[in-house]
Amino acid sequence: MTAGGAVVAGHGGRRGVLLIAAAALLWSTGGLAIKLVPLGALGVVFWRSFVSGLFLLVVFRPSRERWRHAAPSTVVVYALMIVSFVTATKMTTAANAIFLQYTGPLYVLAIAPFLLKEPFRKIDAAAVGVALAGMSLFFVGRLGPGALAGNLVAVVSGLFFGLTILLLRRDASGDAIPSVIAGNLAAAAIALPFAWGRLALDAKGVALVLFLGIFQLGISYVLFVKGLKTVPAAEASLLGMLEPMFNPLWAFLGLGERPSVWALLGGAIVLLAVAGRTIAGARMRRA
């Protein structure tokens, strides 16, 4: 590769990292907003996914040719991830739901070498292990057996989250946006029969579902898909760990919940793990 090519690749990698980090920050607002919507889980799934799907349709207006890029496997897994995460957030604490969903990077590391032919590196395993250890400090004394069903649903959402990262990374070389649009509409269709008759919203609820659909889900996944064009799946899943790190901040601003000393320590550990792996990834790309 020429020196000029190396510079371009470096800039592309940095841009991808920034896009995925921005997506993670938008995702991090989801737990708080979902809790505040005055509806059951599947009512939130319907409005959040329906608004997001319409928003993306208006923005991208995909042609019939583009729709051919929608991968059925990505659409189904994405929809199940949305349904399981919102359900877990309503059944257990937002912290538990987000933490358990972030077992997803472990599935990414395990499956990426087979599905994407991306090399497995010891640094990936070490960074994920450190980040998960840091995140566990957010929930010292809080991840008890109380909401067992909700916690189990959150574990399932972690599997779907990891698979979503892998499949979007697989599709990113072509056009992954149609899969995201179809995945949102599929999630709304799954939820509608179960939420029918319980979808009424007041002004606060309307504002919240518009925020969730347009910003927290719609724009965030556009940024994430664009970032995946230049960032490997394992590194992307690590950057996504900024979501649970910032969740206590939004909870403090929105609900007045003060993060504990353990949470602050855990956040510092997660940030170090993400920053260290990102810097190492940039050096490997330059090399």
C-alpha positions as CSV (number, residue, x, y, z in Angstrom):
1,M,0.0,0.0,0.0
2,T,1.3,3.5,-0.8
3,A,1.9,6.1,1.9
4,G,-1.1,8.0,0.6
5,G,-3.3,4.9,0.8
6,A,-2.2,4.3,4.3
7,V,-3.2,7.9,5.3
8,V,-6.7,7.4,3.7
9,A,-7.2,4.1,5.4
10,G,-6.2,5.7,8.7
11,H,-8.6,8.6,8.3
12,G,-11.4,6.2,7.3
13,G,-10.7,4.1,10.4
14,R,-10.8,7.1,12.7
15,R,-14.0,8.3,11.1
16,G,-15.6,4.9,11.6
17,V,-14.5,4.9,15.3
18,L,-16.1,8.3,15.8
19,L,-19.3,7.2,14.1
20,I,-19.7,4.1,16.2
21,A,-18.9,6.0,19.4
22,A,-21.6,8.6,18.5
23,A,-24.1,5.7,17.9
24,A,-23.2,4.2,21.3
25,L,-23.9,7.6,23.0
26,L,-27.3,7.8,21.4
27,W,-28.0,4.2,22.4
28,S,-27.1,5.0,26.0
29,T,-30.2,7.1,26.3
30,G,-32.5,4.2,25.6
31,G,-32.8,2.7,29.0
32,L,-34.0,5.9,30.6
33,A,-36.4,6.9,27.8
34,I,-37.9,3.4,27.6
35,K,-38.6,3.4,31.4
36,L,-40.3,6.8,31.1
37,V,-42.7,5.9,28.3
38,P,-46.1,5.1,30.0
39,L,-46.7,1.9,28.1
40,G,-46.0,-1.8,28.4
41,A,-42.9,-3.3,26.7
42,L,-44.6,-4.3,23.4
43,G,-46.3,-0.9,23.2
44,V,-42.9,0.7,23.4
45,V,-41.5,-1.7,20.8
46,F,-44.3,-0.9,18.4
47,W,-44.0,2.9,18.6
48,R,-40.2,3.1,18.8
49,S,-39.7,0.7,15.8
50,F,-42.6,2.1,13.8
51,V,-41.3,5.7,14.1
52,S,-37.8,4.6,13.4
53,G,-38.8,2.6,10.3
54,L,-40.9,5.5,8.9
55,F,-38.0,8.0,9.6
56,L,-35.5,5.9,7.8
57,L,-37.9,5.3,4.9
58,V,-38.3,9.1,4.5
59,V,-34.6,9.8,4.8
60,F,-33.3,7.1,2.4
61,R,-36.3,6.3,0.2
62,P,-34.8,3.0,-0.9
63,S,-35.5,2.0,-4.5
64,R,-36.7,-1.5,-5.4
65,E,-33.1,-2.3,-6.4
66,R,-31.9,-1.3,-2.9
67,W,-34.5,-3.4,-1.2
68,R,-32.9,-6.5,-2.8
69,H,-29.9,-5.9,-0.4
70,A,-32.1,-6.5,2.7
71,A,-30.9,-9.8,4.2
72,P,-33.7,-11.9,5.8
73,S,-31.3,-13.2,8.4
74,T,-30.3,-9.7,9.4
75,V,-33.9,-8.4,9.4
76,V,-35.1,-11.3,11.7
77,V,-32.2,-11.1,14.2
78,Y,-32.4,-7.3,14.3
79,A,-36.2,-7.4,15.1
80,L,-35.7,-10.0,17.8
81,M,-32.9,-7.9,19.4
82,I,-35.3,-4.9,19.5
83,V,-38.1,-6.9,21.0
84,S,-36.0,-8.7,23.6
85,F,-34.1,-5.6,24.8
86,V,-37.2,-3.4,25.3
87,T,-39.0,-6.3,27.0
88,A,-36.0,-6.9,29.3
89,T,-35.8,-3.2,30.1
90,K,-39.4,-3.1,31.2
91,M,-39.1,-6.4,33.2
92,T,-35.9,-5.7,35.1
93,T,-33.8,-2.7,35.8
94,A,-32.4,-0.7,32.8
95,A,-28.9,-1.3,34.2
96,N,-29.4,-5.1,34.3
97,A,-30.9,-5.1,30.8
98,I,-28.0,-3.1,29.3
99,F,-25.3,-5.0,31.2
100,L,-26.6,-8.4,30.2
101,Q,-27.1,-7.3,26.6
102,Y,-23.4,-6.4,26.5
103,T,-22.5,-10.0,26.7
104,G,-23.0,-9.6,22.9
105,P,-19.3,-8.9,22.3
106,L,-18.4,-12.3,23.6
107,Y,-20.5,-13.9,20.8
108,V,-18.9,-11.5,18.3
109,L,-15.4,-12.7,19.3
110,A,-16.5,-16.4,19.2
111,I,-18.4,-16.2,15.8
112,A,-16.6,-13.5,13.8
113,P,-13.7,-15.8,12.7
114,F,-16.2,-18.2,11.2
115,L,-18.8,-15.8,9.8
116,L,-16.6,-12.9,8.7
117,K,-13.2,-14.5,8.5
118,E,-11.9,-11.8,10.8
119,P,-8.8,-12.9,12.8
120,F,-9.2,-13.7,16.5
121,R,-6.7,-11.7,18.5
122,K,-5.8,-12.1,22.1
123,I,-6.1,-8.4,22.5
124,D,-9.8,-8.6,21.7
125,A,-10.4,-11.2,24.3
126,A,-8.4,-9.3,26.9
127,A,-10.2,-6.0,26.2
128,V,-13.6,-7.5,26.3
129,G,-12.8,-9.3,29.6
130,V,-11.5,-6.1,31.1
131,A,-14.5,-4.1,29.9
132,L,-17.0,-6.6,31.2
133,A,-15.2,-6.7,34.6
134,G,-15.5,-2.9,34.7
135,M,-19.2,-3.0,33.8
136,S,-19.9,-5.5,36.5
137,L,-18.8,-2.8,39.0
138,F,-21.7,-0.7,38.0
139,F,-24.1,-3.3,39.4
140,V,-22.4,-4.5,42.6
141,G,-25.2,-5.7,44.8
142,R,-27.8,-4.9,42.1
143,L,-27.7,-7.9,39.8
144,G,-29.6,-10.2,42.1
145,P,-32.1,-13.0,41.3
146,G,-35.1,-10.7,41.9
147,A,-36.2,-10.1,38.3
148,L,-35.0,-13.5,37.0
149,A,-37.3,-13.7,34.0
150,G,-36.3,-10.2,32.9
151,N,-32.6,-11.0,33.4
152,L,-33.0,-14.1,31.3
153,V,-34.7,-12.1,28.5
154,A,-31.7,-9.7,28.7
155,V,-29.3,-12.5,28.3
156,V,-31.2,-13.5,25.1
157,S,-31.1,-9.9,23.9
158,G,-27.3,-10.1,24.3
159,L,-27.1,-13.0,21.9
160,F,-29.2,-11.2,19.4
161,F,-27.1,-8.0,19.9
162,G,-23.9,-9.9,19.1
163,L,-25.5,-11.5,16.0
164,T,-26.8,-8.1,14.8
165,I,-23.3,-6.7,15.0
166,L,-21.9,-9.6,13.0
167,L,-24.6,-9.6,10.4
168,L,-24.5,-5.8,9.9
169,R,-20.7,-6.0,9.5
170,R,-21.2,-8.8,7.0
171,D,-23.7,-6.6,5.1
172,A,-21.8,-3.3,5.4
173,S,-19.7,-4.0,2.3
174,G,-22.9,-3.7,0.3
175,D,-26.0,-1.8,1.6
176,A,-27.2,-2.6,5.2
177,I,-29.7,0.2,5.5
178,P,-32.6,-1.7,3.9
179,S,-32.1,-4.5,6.5
180,V,-32.2,-1.9,9.3
181,I,-35.4,-0.4,7.9
182,A,-37.1,-3.8,7.4
183,G,-35.9,-4.9,10.9
184,N,-37.6,-2.0,12.5
185,L,-40.8,-2.6,10.6
186,A,-40.7,-6.3,11.4
187,A,-40.3,-5.5,15.2
188,A,-43.3,-3.2,15.0
189,A,-45.3,-5.9,13.2
190,I,-44.4,-8.5,15.9
191,A,-45.4,-6.2,18.7
192,L,-48.6,-4.8,17.2
193,P,-51.0,-7.8,17.8
194,F,-49.9,-8.0,21.5
195,A,-50.0,-4.3,22.1
196,W,-53.3,-3.5,20.2
197,G,-55.7,-1.5,22.3
198,R,-52.9,-0.3,24.7
199,L,-51.1,2.2,22.5
200,A,-52.5,5.5,23.6
201,L,-49.9,8.2,24.4
202,D,-50.0,11.5,26.1
203,A,-47.9,14.4,25.0
204,K,-44.9,13.3,27.1
205,G,-45.2,9.8,25.6
206,V,-45.3,11.1,22.1
207,A,-42.2,13.2,22.6
208,L,-40.4,10.2,24.1
209,V,-41.3,7.7,21.3
210,L,-40.3,10.3,18.7
211,F,-36.9,10.7,20.4
212,L,-36.5,6.9,20.7
213,G,-37.5,6.2,17.1
214,I,-35.7,9.0,15.3
215,F,-32.5,9.6,17.4
216,Q,-31.9,6.7,19.8
217,L,-32.7,4.0,17.2
218,G,-32.9,5.5,13.7
219,I,-29.9,7.9,13.5
220,S,-27.8,5.8,15.8
221,Y,-28.0,2.7,13.5
222,V,-27.3,4.8,10.4
223,L,-24.1,6.0,12.2
224,F,-23.3,2.5,13.3
225,V,-23.7,0.9,9.8
226,K,-21.5,3.6,8.3
227,G,-18.9,3.1,10.9
228,L,-18.9,-0.7,10.3
229,K,-17.6,-0.1,6.8
230,T,-14.1,0.5,8.2
231,V,-14.2,-0.9,11.8
232,P,-14.0,-4.7,12.5
233,A,-16.9,-6.2,14.3
234,A,-14.9,-7.0,17.5
235,E,-13.6,-3.4,17.8
236,A,-17.1,-2.1,17.0
237,S,-18.7,-4.1,19.8
238,L,-16.1,-2.8,22.2
239,L,-16.8,0.8,21.2
240,G,-20.5,0.0,21.8
241,M,-19.6,-0.5,25.5
242,L,-19.6,3.2,25.8
243,E,-23.4,2.8,26.0
244,P,-23.6,1.2,29.5
245,M,-20.8,3.5,30.7
246,F,-22.9,6.6,30.0
247,N,-26.2,5.1,31.1
248,P,-25.7,6.2,34.8
249,L,-25.1,9.8,33.6
250,W,-28.4,9.9,31.8
251,A,-30.1,8.3,34.8
252,F,-28.6,11.0,37.1
253,L,-29.7,13.8,34.8
254,G,-33.2,12.4,34.1
255,L,-34.1,10.7,37.5
256,G,-31.6,12.1,39.9
257,E,-29.9,8.7,40.5
258,R,-26.4,9.3,41.7
259,P,-23.8,6.7,40.4
260,S,-22.0,4.9,43.2
261,V,-18.2,4.9,43.7
262,W,-18.2,1.4,42.2
263,A,-20.0,2.7,39.1
264,L,-17.5,5.5,38.6
265,L,-14.6,3.0,39.0
266,G,-16.3,0.7,36.5
267,G,-16.7,3.5,34.0
268,A,-13.1,4.4,34.2
269,I,-12.1,0.7,33.6
270,V,-14.5,0.5,30.6
271,L,-13.2,3.7,29.1
272,L,-9.6,2.5,29.4
273,A,-10.4,-0.9,27.8
274,V,-12.2,0.8,24.9
275,A,-9.5,3.4,24.4
276,G,-6.7,0.9,24.6
277,R,-8.3,-1.5,22.1
278,T,-9.2,1.4,19.8
279,I,-5.6,2.8,19.8
280,A,-4.2,-0.7,19.2
281,G,-6.7,-1.2,16.3
282,A,-5.6,2.1,14.8
283,R,-1.9,1.1,15.0
284,M,-2.7,-2.3,13.4
285,R,-4.5,-0.6,10.5
286,R,-1.5,1.8,9.9
287,A,0.8,-1.2,10.0
